[in-house]
Every structure is written in C-alpha cells, then in structure tokens.
Amino acid sequence: AKEDAGAKRTGREGSQSQRAKAQVKIVLMGADSAGKSTIVRQLRLIHGDEFTPAERRHMRLVIYANVITCTQTLVRAMKELGIDYEAPFMRQHGEKLLKVSAHRVSTP
C-alpha cells in the first residue's frame, strides 16, 4: 500500500515537474492601454485555458466599452473631416452616442 501511494505521489510530482519545465514566464511591460492584458487573454484562448463566468462577464463589459469608444472616435473623425451621414437621422444617433460614457456600460 505504501508503494502504491509512493508511486501515485511520484507520478503526480513528475507531471507537476514536467509542467513546470514547460512553463515559460514572461514580463509584459508597457503603458496603460498598451494591450498587455489583451495579449494574456489571447494566449489563454490559443492554449485552451477556459475563462470563468466572472471573467466572461468582465470581458463582455470591456468589449462593449471598446465598441462605444471606437464608434465615438469615428463620429468625432466624421465631424473633423466634414463627412456627412448617409441618412440625416443618423446624425442624431451620432450625437447621442458621444454623450454615452463607455465606462458606465452594463450588459443587457
């Protein structure tokens, strides 16, 4: 019985040791909003690590905020460059969108 327990422990330790050898640690440095977290999330997706439900909810909020921020940038650029909306009523939507705070977004 002791030998079986020892073999199991060695097997587990061996797999942990192999995993530790396969791990590569990196330090991501950069300014705020430089994409450090994005790289980590992409690596997790590529290598199959699952996201928790809380992480998924958080990422949903981040994605919504990014969509709003990017669309606001496009609306401002249209103003600066003198680009007209295809349909006049869309101007009102653009103006409303500029008043939205991207950081106060919530999921439906």
ChimeraX attribute file (.defattr): number of C-alpha atoms within 10 A of each C-alpha:
attribute: neighborCount
match mode: 1-to-1
recipient: residues
	/A:1	6
	/A:2	7
	/A:3	8
	/A:4	9
	/A:5	10
	/A:6	11
	/A:7	12
	/A:8	12
	/A:9	12
	/A:10	13
	/A:11	12
	/A:12	12
	/A:13	12
	/A:14	12
	/A:15	12
	/A:16	12
	/A:17	13
	/A:18	11
	/A:19	11
	/A:20	10
	/A:21	9
	/A:22	9
	/A:23	9
	/A:24	7
	/A:25	6
	/A:26	6
	/A:27	6
	/A:28	10
	/A:29	9
	/A:30	9
	/A:31	7
	/A:32	8
	/A:33	8
	/A:34	10
	/A:35	13
	/A:36	14
	/A:37	12
	/A:38	11
	/A:39	12
	/A:40	12
	/A:41	15
	/A:42	11
	/A:43	12
	/A:44	13
	/A:45	12
	/A:46	9
	/A:47	9
	/A:48	9
	/A:49	10
	/A:50	10
	/A:51	13
	/A:52	9
	/A:53	9
	/A:54	9
	/A:55	11
	/A:56	12
	/A:57	14
	/A:58	13
	/A:59	14
	/A:60	15
	/A:61	18
	/A:62	16
	/A:63	13
	/A:64	15
	/A:65	19
	/A:66	14
	/A:67	13
	/A:68	19
	/A:69	18
	/A:70	12
	/A:71	15
	/A:72	20
	/A:73	13
	/A:74	13
	/A:75	20
	/A:76	15
	/A:77	12
	/A:78	14
	/A:79	12
	/A:80	9
	/A:81	9
	/A:82	9
	/A:83	10
	/A:84	11
	/A:85	14
	/A:86	8
	/A:87	7
	/A:88	9
	/A:89	9
	/A:90	12
	/A:91	14
	/A:92	10
	/A:93	11
	/A:94	17
	/A:95	13
	/A:96	11
	/A:97	16
	/A:98	16
	/A:99	9
	/A:100	14
	/A:101	11
	/A:102	19
	/A:103	13
	/A:104	8
	/A:105	15
	/A:106	13
	/A:107	8
	/A:108	3
